């Protein structure tokens, strides 16, 4: 049986913390920023932690 390959698109978008949680960058901060409120843009600035329901799928895709 062959090796399991890393899903490169996911590896570029997600990373793991030391405890195994999945880190991500928020979406919707590239264009049409004039329509979004300052509060919304400020909250999108930092990264986030993915929910555990989806994190298991991403961990399988980005395993080393």
N, CA, C and O atoms as CSV, one atom per row, in Angstrom:
chain,resi,resn,atom,element,x,y,z
A,1,UNK,N,N,0.842,-1.187,0.000
A,1,UNK,CA,C,0.000,0.000,0.000
A,1,UNK,C,C,0.883,1.244,0.000
A,1,UNK,O,O,1.880,1.311,0.719
A,2,UNK,N,N,0.505,2.224,-0.812
A,2,UNK,CA,C,1.322,3.420,-0.959
A,2,UNK,C,C,1.184,4.379,0.207
A,2,UNK,O,O,0.353,4.199,1.097
A,3,UNK,N,N,2.022,5.401,0.175
A,3,UNK,CA,C,1.976,6.422,1.207
A,3,UNK,C,C,0.765,7.325,0.999
A,3,UNK,O,O,0.269,7.460,-0.120
A,4,UNK,N,N,0.295,7.939,2.073
A,4,UNK,CA,C,-0.799,8.899,1.986
A,4,UNK,C,C,-0.195,10.261,1.672
A,4,UNK,O,O,0.695,10.736,2.377
A,5,UNK,N,N,-0.687,10.881,0.610
A,5,UNK,CA,C,-0.125,12.159,0.193
A,5,UNK,C,C,-0.791,13.318,0.921
A,5,UNK,O,O,-1.967,13.260,1.280
A,6,UNK,N,N,-0.011,14.369,1.127
A,6,UNK,CA,C,-0.521,15.601,1.726
A,6,UNK,C,C,-1.342,16.355,0.690
A,6,UNK,O,O,-0.926,16.465,-0.463
A,7,UNK,N,N,-2.493,16.871,1.080
A,7,UNK,CA,C,-3.311,17.709,0.203
A,7,UNK,C,C,-2.721,19.115,0.257
A,7,UNK,O,O,-2.923,19.846,1.227
A,8,UNK,N,N,-1.989,19.486,-0.797
A,8,UNK,CA,C,-1.181,20.705,-0.774
A,8,UNK,C,C,-2.006,21.979,-0.632
A,8,UNK,O,O,-1.563,22.926,0.018
A,9,UNK,N,N,-3.201,22.019,-1.230
A,9,UNK,CA,C,-4.033,23.213,-1.109
A,9,UNK,C,C,-4.442,23.437,0.341
A,9,UNK,O,O,-4.487,24.574,0.813
A,10,UNK,N,N,-4.739,22.347,1.046
A,10,UNK,CA,C,-5.113,22.465,2.461
A,10,UNK,C,C,-3.901,22.807,3.318
A,10,UNK,O,O,-4.018,23.574,4.274
A,11,UNK,N,N,-2.748,22.253,2.988
A,11,UNK,CA,C,-1.539,22.510,3.774
A,11,UNK,C,C,-1.151,23.984,3.725
A,11,UNK,O,O,-0.570,24.504,4.677
A,12,UNK,N,N,-1.472,24.666,2.611
A,12,UNK,CA,C,-1.157,26.084,2.489
A,12,UNK,C,C,-2.109,26.956,3.304
A,12,UNK,O,O,-1.761,28.073,3.686
A,13,UNK,N,N,-3.308,26.445,3.567
A,13,UNK,CA,C,-4.338,27.241,4.224
A,13,UNK,C,C,-4.481,26.984,5.713
A,13,UNK,O,O,-4.932,27.860,6.450
A,14,UNK,N,N,-4.109,25.808,6.162
A,14,UNK,CA,C,-4.301,25.415,7.550
A,14,UNK,C,C,-2.977,24.979,8.161
A,14,UNK,O,O,-2.084,24.502,7.461
A,15,UNK,N,N,-2.861,25.150,9.481
A,15,UNK,CA,C,-1.702,24.635,10.201
A,15,UNK,C,C,-2.173,24.137,11.559
A,15,UNK,O,O,-3.272,24.461,12.008
A,16,UNK,N,N,-1.328,23.347,12.205
A,16,UNK,CA,C,-1.681,22.758,13.487
A,16,UNK,C,C,-0.972,23.488,14.616
A,16,UNK,O,O,0.172,23.917,14.469
A,17,UNK,N,N,-1.658,23.624,15.743
A,17,UNK,CA,C,-1.035,24.172,16.944
A,17,UNK,C,C,-0.297,23.040,17.651
A,17,UNK,O,O,-0.361,21.888,17.223
A,18,UNK,N,N,0.388,23.364,18.710
A,18,UNK,CA,C,1.110,22.349,19.463
A,18,UNK,C,C,0.198,21.305,20.081
A,18,UNK,O,O,0.601,20.159,20.275
A,19,UNK,N,N,-1.034,21.701,20.391
A,19,UNK,CA,C,-1.978,20.759,20.998
A,19,UNK,C,C,-2.823,20.029,19.964
A,19,UNK,O,O,-3.680,19.224,20.330
A,20,UNK,N,N,-2.596,20.298,18.662
A,20,UNK,CA,C,-3.307,19.576,17.617
A,20,UNK,C,C,-4.535,20.263,17.079
A,20,UNK,O,O,-5.238,19.698,16.241
A,21,UNK,N,N,-4.816,21.482,17.543
A,21,UNK,CA,C,-5.954,22.215,16.983
A,21,UNK,C,C,-5.568,22.762,15.612
A,21,UNK,O,O,-4.387,22.948,15.317
A,22,UNK,N,N,-6.577,23.016,14.777
A,22,UNK,CA,C,-6.331,23.491,13.422
A,22,UNK,C,C,-6.522,24.999,13.378
A,22,UNK,O,O,-7.589,25.514,13.714
A,23,UNK,N,N,-5.450,25.715,12.951
A,23,UNK,CA,C,-5.497,27.165,12.815
A,23,UNK,C,C,-5.877,27.521,11.387
A,23,UNK,O,O,-5.522,26.812,10.445
A,24,UNK,N,N,-6.614,28.644,11.231
A,24,UNK,CA,C,-7.000,29.096,9.906
A,24,UNK,C,C,-7.027,30.609,9.867
A,24,UNK,O,O,-7.103,31.271,10.902
A,25,UNK,N,N,-6.963,31.146,8.666
A,25,UNK,CA,C,-7.137,32.577,8.458
A,25,UNK,C,C,-8.572,32.823,8.036
A,25,UNK,O,O,-9.142,32.026,7.290
A,26,UNK,N,N,-9.169,33.917,8.501
A,26,UNK,CA,C,-10.543,34.219,8.139
A,26,UNK,C,C,-10.645,34.610,6.665
A,26,UNK,O,O,-9.706,35.147,6.079
A,27,UNK,N,N,-11.803,34.328,6.089
A,27,UNK,CA,C,-12.068,34.689,4.700
A,27,UNK,C,C,-12.777,36.047,4.655
A,27,UNK,O,O,-13.055,36.647,5.693
A,28,UNK,N,N,-13.062,36.518,3.444
A,28,UNK,CA,C,-13.831,37.747,3.185
A,28,UNK,C,C,-13.088,39.019,3.575
A,28,UNK,O,O,-13.715,39.987,4.005
A,29,UNK,N,N,-11.774,39.037,3.435
A,29,UNK,CA,C,-11.032,40.249,3.742
A,29,UNK,C,C,-10.121,40.645,2.586
A,29,UNK,O,O,-9.050,41.208,2.812
A,30,UNK,N,N,-10.521,40.366,1.375
A,30,UNK,CA,C,-9.693,40.672,0.212
A,30,UNK,C,C,-10.216,41.854,-0.603
A,30,UNK,O,O,-9.440,42.717,-1.013
A,31,UNK,N,N,-11.515,41.896,-0.836
A,31,UNK,CA,C,-12.046,42.969,-1.675
A,31,UNK,C,C,-13.440,43.344,-1.199
A,31,UNK,O,O,-14.017,42.682,-0.335
A,32,UNK,N,N,-13.967,44.413,-1.774
A,32,UNK,CA,C,-15.239,45.002,-1.352
A,32,UNK,C,C,-15.205,45.382,0.128
A,32,UNK,O,O,-16.180,45.181,0.851
A,33,UNK,N,N,-14.080,45.928,0.568
A,33,UNK,CA,C,-13.933,46.265,1.976
A,33,UNK,C,C,-14.705,47.525,2.351
A,33,UNK,O,O,-14.969,47.762,3.530
A,34,UNK,N,N,-15.069,48.334,1.360
A,34,UNK,CA,C,-15.840,49.538,1.654
A,34,UNK,C,C,-17.256,49.238,2.110
A,34,UNK,O,O,-17.893,50.068,2.758
A,35,UNK,N,N,-17.753,48.046,1.772
A,35,UNK,CA,C,-19.106,47.665,2.165
A,35,UNK,C,C,-19.162,47.079,3.575
A,35,UNK,O,O,-20.233,46.994,4.176
A,36,UNK,N,N,-18.019,46.683,4.091
A,36,UNK,CA,C,-17.982,46.013,5.395
A,36,UNK,C,C,-17.702,47.023,6.493
A,36,UNK,O,O,-16.961,47.986,6.293
A,37,UNK,N,N,-18.298,46.796,7.654
A,37,UNK,CA,C,-18.101,47.715,8.771
A,37,UNK,C,C,-16.702,47.546,9.342
A,37,UNK,O,O,-16.053,46.519,9.142
A,38,UNK,N,N,-16.248,48.570,10.057
A,38,UNK,CA,C,-14.927,48.517,10.677
A,38,UNK,C,C,-14.857,47.376,11.688
A,38,UNK,O,O,-13.822,46.721,11.813
A,39,UNK,N,N,-15.947,47.137,12.409
A,39,UNK,CA,C,-15.965,46.052,13.393
A,39,UNK,C,C,-15.778,44.698,12.719
A,39,UNK,O,O,-15.038,43.846,13.212
A,40,UNK,N,N,-16.450,44.510,11.594
A,40,UNK,CA,C,-16.355,43.233,10.891
A,40,UNK,C,C,-14.944,43.000,10.370
A,40,UNK,O,O,-14.412,41.895,10.480
A,41,UNK,N,N,-14.331,44.047,9.797
A,41,UNK,CA,C,-12.973,43.924,9.271
A,41,UNK,C,C,-11.969,43.681,10.387
A,41,UNK,O,O,-11.012,42.927,10.212
A,42,UNK,N,N,-12.180,44.309,11.522
A,42,UNK,CA,C,-11.283,44.143,12.667
A,42,UNK,C,C,-11.357,42.707,13.192
A,42,UNK,O,O,-10.336,42.123,13.555
A,43,UNK,N,N,-12.558,42.144,13.232
A,43,UNK,CA,C,-12.705,40.778,13.745
A,43,UNK,C,C,-12.157,39.733,12.775
A,43,UNK,O,O,-11.776,38.639,13.193
A,44,UNK,N,N,-12.116,40.060,11.494
A,44,UNK,CA,C,-11.576,39.136,10.503
A,44,UNK,C,C,-10.051,39.170,10.451
A,44,UNK,O,O,-9.430,38.305,9.834
A,45,UNK,N,N,-9.446,40.169,11.098
A,45,UNK,CA,C,-8.008,40.387,10.995
A,45,UNK,C,C,-7.196,39.217,11.549
A,45,UNK,O,O,-6.267,38.738,10.898
A,46,UNK,N,N,-7.543,38.764,12.733
A,46,UNK,CA,C,-6.774,37.689,13.347
A,46,UNK,C,C,-7.148,36.326,12.809
A,46,UNK,O,O,-8.126,36.185,12.075
A,47,UNK,N,N,-6.372,35.328,13.172
A,47,UNK,CA,C,-6.681,33.966,12.767
A,47,UNK,C,C,-7.757,33.375,13.651
A,47,UNK,O,O,-8.265,34.040,14.553
A,48,UNK,N,N,-8.099,32.141,13.394
A,48,UNK,CA,C,-9.118,31.471,14.178
A,48,UNK,C,C,-8.783,30.006,14.365
A,48,UNK,O,O,-7.810,29.503,13.803
A,49,UNK,N,N,-9.589,29.330,15.154
A,49,UNK,CA,C,-9.451,27.893,15.402
A,49,UNK,C,C,-10.663,27.199,14.794
A,49,UNK,O,O,-11.801,27.614,15.016
A,50,UNK,N,N,-10.418,26.156,14.037
A,50,UNK,CA,C,-11.496,25.431,13.377
A,50,UNK,C,C,-12.259,24.581,14.382
A,50,UNK,O,O,-11.687,24.099,15.360
A,51,UNK,N,N,-13.556,24.397,14.139
A,51,UNK,CA,C,-14.371,23.559,15.015
A,51,UNK,C,C,-13.891,22.113,14.925
A,51,UNK,O,O,-13.374,21.678,13.896
A,52,UNK,N,N,-14.070,21.388,16.009
A,52,UNK,CA,C,-13.590,20.007,16.061
A,52,UNK,C,C,-14.297,19.110,15.044
A,52,UNK,O,O,-13.728,18.113,14.601
A,53,UNK,N,N,-15.529,19.455,14.672
A,53,UNK,CA,C,-16.264,18.645,13.705
A,53,UNK,C,C,-15.551,18.623,12.349
A,53,UNK,O,O,-15.506,17.584,11.691
A,54,UNK,N,N,-14.994,19.764,11.929
A,54,UNK,CA,C,-14.299,19.838,10.642
A,54,UNK,C,C,-12.805,19.568,10.781
A,54,UNK,O,O,-12.150,19.183,9.813
A,55,UNK,N,N,-12.268,19.768,11.976
A,55,UNK,CA,C,-10.817,19.672,12.155
A,55,UNK,C,C,-10.287,18.276,11.864
A,55,UNK,O,O,-9.170,18.136,11.364
A,56,UNK,N,N,-11.061,17.248,12.164
A,56,UNK,CA,C,-10.599,15.871,11.915
A,56,UNK,C,C,-10.360,15.651,10.429
A,56,UNK,O,O,-9.394,14.986,10.056
A,57,UNK,N,N,-11.222,16.197,9.570
A,57,UNK,CA,C,-11.041,16.052,8.118
A,57,UNK,C,C,-9.767,16.752,7.663
A,57,UNK,O,O,-9.009,16.212,6.857
A,58,UNK,N,N,-9.535,17.950,8.177
A,58,UNK,CA,C,-8.365,18.723,7.758
A,58,UNK,C,C,-7.088,18.055,8.250
A,58,UNK,O,O,-6.093,18.021,7.525
A,59,UNK,N,N,-7.098,17.527,9.460
A,59,UNK,CA,C,-5.906,16.838,9.978
A,59,UNK,C,C,-5.502,15.682,9.075
A,59,UNK,O,O,-4.311,15.455,8.859
A,60,UNK,N,N,-6.473,14.950,8.545
A,60,UNK,CA,C,-6.160,13.839,7.644
A,60,UNK,C,C,-5.532,14.345,6.350
A,60,UNK,O,O,-4.653,13.689,5.792
A,61,UNK,N,N,-5.972,15.500,5.871
A,61,UNK,CA,C,-5.456,16.029,4.613
A,61,UNK,C,C,-4.061,16.593,4.740
A,61,UNK,O,O,-3.276,16.516,3.795
A,62,UNK,N,N,-3.728,17.170,5.912
A,62,UNK,CA,C,-2.431,17.846,6.019
A,62,UNK,C,C,-1.422,17.049,6.827
A,62,UNK,O,O,-0.395,17.592,7.235
A,63,UNK,N,N,-1.693,15.770,7.066
A,63,UNK,CA,C,-0.744,14.973,7.843
A,63,UNK,C,C,0.587,14.886,7.104
A,63,UNK,O,O,0.638,14.866,5.874
A,64,UNK,N,N,1.642,14.837,7.873
A,64,UNK,CA,C,2.992,14.838,7.303
A,64,UNK,C,C,3.390,13.444,6.879
A,64,UNK,O,O,4.496,13.245,6.375
